[in-house]
Amino acid sequence: MKPAFVLVLALAVATPALYVPTLADAQVRVGSGGMARRSPPRPRPRLSEAEQERLIAAEDEVFELDDKIADLEAANTAEGGLTEAQRTEWQSHTARRQAAQATVERLRAKQNG
């Protein structure tokens, strides 16, 4: 009887523990329905028709002013400097471009939420 007891004890110790998951474990692993209760993501704020038109106009203005500023800078390097009228025009274009770029960034931020 002693050898049988030793054999049973050895098998019990050598056998890996079996684990049977309970219902509570299954709920934790699945997330207990958390996805079903989660609210849907908030929709991004849409731009109104006027804001979309303003965004497009501001982007166009930025591109046009970039071209004009590049032309003046090319004239600056080619001629060795700008005249007073060209310098004033360059400053005006730069200020208008900064204002248009700020409008683009503001509307893009609103559009992207």
Secondary structure, DSSP 8 states (H G I E B T S, - for coil): -HHHHHHHHHHHHHS-------HHHHHHHHTTTHHHHS----------HHHHHHHHHHHHHHHHHHHHHHHHHHHHHHHTS--HHHHHHHHHHHHHHHHHHHHHHHHHHHHH-
